[in-house]
Amino acid sequence: MIPHPEHHPVLVVEVVEALSPKSGAVYLDATFGRGGYSRAILDAAPCQVVAIDRDPDAISAGQDMISEYQGRLTLMEGRFSDLKDILHQLTLPAVDGIVFDFGVSSPQLDQADRGFSFKQDGPLDMRMEKSGISAEDFINSAAEKDIADVLWRFGEERASRRIARAIIRSREETPIRTTFELARLIRGVLPRPKPGQIDPATRSFQAIRIHINDELAEIDAALPAALASLRAHGRLAVVAFHSLEDRLVKTFMMNEAGKAPRPSRHLPDLPEHPPRLELITRKPITATEREMEINPRSRSARLRVAQRTDAPLWDEVA
């Protein structure tokens, strides 16, 4: 039986199969969360895992696992875009496998005071690191155009301008402080959903979260860093939930595998290099019906896997 979603990361069986942990090898869990992937990897083989998370709550909650696995787990607080520097601090120039899960962890969603979810009332926070500009700061200070741009770019919300106008009108009377206030405002702008459709506030909350935490830029920086940190024949496994995230992963893997579309014949040729990745999954792996039934957040999950080749990186050639 699959455990409660808080303790069961999405597509964990498929991720472990993709990484195929080996005795004595070292793996990087770049998005520790509550340790589901790390635990599964450590249970699969007598290996080592380095785990990173930018959320201080995740690092605190994972301390018991360090003693449980008798030193085979190393926990580091930080952004996954800095993974190469973090591994360097640990004198680990390369690892045998890396996993990313770009979704919000269940504990973050379940804790009202973190402000990630509109399903329970709480402060409009959404900060993974508990520092910097919050969702409340953004909603109550940003220009109407900037709010609309965020909702459209990161949430693909067609009613972004209408929602942005409603936010401006509302905050002129009183600041928007809570998740329920913002969700109620958004629902008041959009048509009532039909049975089976997502809550009207979903795309906007997702977009604001992505913006507040600079998530797409983090992914853009992390994927090349992961490639540079993999040993030859090491595996890269990435779970994405949002179409924009999955598009970044797909494009990166295709480019590094030499499968990118050919440029226009009117453009100058780009310098060619041997493929640095081999695609293991031609199409993304999705959750089974059984997993979706038990863990609804797995419905939008997409797993892509690639393997590092022997080809050198540019700085190794120079």
N, C-alpha and C positions, 0 to 999 in steps of 0.2 A: 504493500500500500504506500502511496506517495505521501510524505509528511505534509504538515501544514505549510503553505506557501512561504511563510517567514523563514523556514528552515530548508526550503527546497528551491534552489535557483532554477530558472527556466532552462529546459533542454539540458539538464545536468548529465543525463546518461549519454546523450549524443556528444556533449563537449568532452567528457572523459574518454569516450571511444576515439574521438578525433585526436586528442593529445596522446593517448596511449602511454600513460606514465610508466617509466622504467626505473628500476632500482638504481639509486645513486645519482639520478638526474635531478636537475633544478628547474622548477617551473615558476612562472610569474602569474599571480592572480592580480590583474591590474585594477580590479574593481571589487574589493573584498566584501563590502556589504555586511552581511552577517555570517560570512565564511562558508557558504554552501559549496561553492566550487572548490575552495581550498580543502575543505574536509573531504570531498569526494576524491580529489587527486591524492591526498595523503593516505586515504584508505585503500587506494588502488595499487599502491606500490610503496616500498620503503625509500621514498624520495624526499627532496627538500622543496618547500614552497616559500617564496617571498610574496607577500601580499601588500597592496597599496590601497589606501582610501583617503579621500580628502575630507571625509566627515569624521570629526573627532569622536562622535558617539560610536561609530563603527569600530574605531581603534580601541576605545575603552571596552566595548562589549566583547571584543575578540581576545582579550588578555588571557582568559581561562584556557583558550585553545592552545596557547603557546606551551603551557605546562602539560596539557593533555597529550600533546604530540611530542613531548620530551625534546624540545629544541629543533624539531624539523620544520617549524613554522616561524618565519620572521615577519613581523608586522611593521609597516612604515607609513606614517601619516604624510600625505602629499598628493599632488595631482598626477594623474596617469600620464599627462603630457611631459612630466619630468622623470619618467621612468628610467631613462638612460642615466641621468645624473644620480638617481636613487640607487640603481644597481652599481654605479661606479663607487658610491659611498661604501657599499658592502663588498668592494673589490670583486665584483662579479661582472666581467666584461660581456658575458653572453649567457643565455639560458636555453633550455631545451624545448620550451613551449611557453606560450603566452595566451591567456584568455581575457577578453573584455566582455562586460555586460553593461550596455549603455542605458539600461532602464533605472528607474528610481527603485530603491529597495523597499520591500514591504513595510519594515519598521518606520521608514521615513513617511510613507503614505498613511500609516496607521496612527502616528503621533500627531494629534491635532495641533500642538504647539509648533510643529515644523512648517505648517502652512502649505504643504504640497497638494493637499486634496480638498475638494469642495464637498466631500461626503460627510465631513464633520466640521463644526465651526472652530476656527482658530485664527491666530494672527496671520496676516498676509506676509509670510516670511520667504520660504522657498530657497533659502541659502544652504547649499550643501556643506559649506565650511563654517557656517554660523558667523560669518564676517562679511563686510562689504555692503553694497547696496541691496536692500531687500525688495521684494515684490511691492510692498506697501510704498516704499520710497519711489519706485519707478512709476507706479500707477498714479500717485498723487503729485508728481512733479514733472513728468515727461510731457513734451508737446503732443498735441493730438496726432499730428502726422507720424511722429516717432512711435507712438503706441500702435497706430494702424499698421505701420510697416512691420513691427515685431509680430503682430497677430497674423499678418499675411505671410511673412517670410518663414517664420518658424512654426506656425500652426496651420498654414494653408487655409486660413479662415476667410471665406468669401465675404462675410459681413464685417470685415475688419474695420472699415471706416464708420459704419453705423455704431459698432460697439465702442470705438474710440470716442465718437461724439457723445455717446451716452455716459461714458466715464467722465469726460470733461464737465458735462452738465451736472452730474451728480456730485463731483468733488468740489464744484463751486459753492454748493450749499453746505456740504460737510465732508471731511476726508473719508476715504474708503479704507477701513481698517481690517476687516476680517474676510475670511474665505467665503462665508455665507453671503456677506454683503455684495462681493464682487460677482459670485455665481448668480445671485438673484437678479442683479442688474443685467448680466449677459442674457439670462433666460428671458427677461422682459423685452429684449430687443429682437430675439429670434423666434421663429415659429415653434410651437410645441412639437416635440419629436413624436414620430409614430412608434408603435410598439416594436421593440428590437433595435431602435436607433440609439446612438450614443447621446449622453447628456449634452445639451447645447453649449455648456461651459467647458467641455473637455478640451477642445482645440485651443482655446484662449489660455487656459491654465497651463497647458503643455508649452505653448509658445513663450509665455512669460517666464516659466521655469528655465527653458533652454536659454533665453536671453540673459536672465539674471546670473546664471552659472557659466555663461560663455561656452556652452557644451559643444557646439559644432567646431569652433576654433580649437577646443581641446582635442577633439577627435582628429582634426587635420594635423595637429602637431604630434599626436600620440602614435599614429600608424607608421610614419617613417621611423620614429624612435624605436618602435617595436621591431621593425624589420632590421634595423641596425643592431638590435640586441639579441637576435636569434642566432644560434649556431646553425651551421649547415645541416639541413634535413630537420630542423626544428619546426614545430607546427604553430600557426597562428589561428586561433579560434575566436570569432567575434559574433556576439549576439546583439542585434539592434532591434529596436521596437518602432522607430519612427522612420517613415519613408526617406526623409532627408538624411538621417544617419546611415541607413542601409545603402543609399546611393553613394555616399562618400566611401563606404567600405568596398562596395562593388567596384567603383571606379579605381580606387587605389590598387586593389588586388589585380584587376584586369590590366592596368598599366604596368605593374611590376611583373606580371606574367607574360608581357608582350602580346596581350590580346586586345589592346585598345584599338578603337576604330582608326583607320588610316587617315592622316590629315589631308586637307584639300591639296590637290595637285598644284594649286596656285600659291600655296604657302611654302616657305623654305623647309627642307627636310630637317627633322630633329635628329640629334646624334643618337645612334642606336647603341644598345648595350645588351648583353645576354640577359635573359629573364632571371630576376632575383627571387621570384616566387613561382611555385607550381600550384595551379588551382586543384584543390582536392574536391571541392563541391562546385559543380558547374551551375547548379541552381541552389538557392538557399534551402536549408533544412528547416522544417516547421514542426510545431508540436503535434503530437498525436491527439486524437479525439479524447482519449482517456486523460491526458495531461490537461487539455483545455477545459475538460469538465471539472477537474479538481482545482486547477489553478487558472482562473479566467484571464489573468494578465499575460498568459503565454500565447493567447490567440494572435497577437500581432508580432510575436517574436520571429526573427529570421537569423539563422546561424550560417555563417560563411567560414570556410576553412581553407587555408593555403599552407604550403610547406616551403621553407627557405631552400634555395638551391645553393650550389657551390660558387655562383657568380659573385665577384667582389662588389662592394659598394663603391660609389664614386670616390670617396676620400681614401679608399684602399688602393684605387688605381692611380690616383694623383701622386 
